[in-house]
Amino acid sequence: MSSATQTNLCIYRVTADREDDFREVLTRHWPALREAGLATDRRPTIYLGREEGGPVFYEIFEWTSPEGPRLAHESPGVMAVWEPMGEMTEDRGGRPGMEFPVVAPLEIVYPGDE
């Protein structure tokens, strides 16, 4: 297993009638990943947005390694969270119900920064 962490931006397009249910399941997501040793101890950052059709949750967290997403599929504790999450999302606007792009911080130097 690689020791380099990997940051994911998770995008969840939640059905309009399941927002509260999804919020509750989301509270169990990072703890399940931590319990399985797959997420770092850095707490996720979570945002809520809106688009036509319903709410969109954005979650940013760090895997302990790039193998984390694959290994998570082998963890019963993680799958017990992921399966209900999938049932509460929907494809919308030509985009899938869930997306998981890997992201990295970008250092921006603004005019006037020294």
Secondary structure, DSSP 8 states (H G I E B T S, - for coil): -----EEEEEEEEB-GGGHHHHHHHHHHHHHHHHHTT-B-SS--EEEEEEETTEEEEEEEEEESSTTHHHHHTT-HHHHHHHHHHHHTB--BTTB-SEE--EE-------TT--
